[in-house]
């Protein structure tokens, strides 16, 4: 089951790169590097989700990162409002 998911991710990524690379031909090296980096990050996330489907998503990571800031802002608004 896992191998099928990994092969599926690899196939989709290969099709995306083959389709988009023709349009990137006249582009600069910087744009190709950015495209490669984004494809690489997407591939890593897709593979991790195939290997561990219960992995928290990006929105849950944002909740963990910004929760202290939200709590601080709530305390400040309560103090200011009265």
RALINWO-V318063 format. One record per run of one state. SS is the DSSP state (A for helix, B for strand, O for the rest). FROM is the first residue (numbers start at 1). TO is the last residue. Records with the same first field share a line. If there is no record, write none. Layout:
SS->FROM-TO / FROM-TO
This chain:
O->1-1 / 25-28 / 52-57 / 82-82
A->2-24 / 29-51 / 58-81
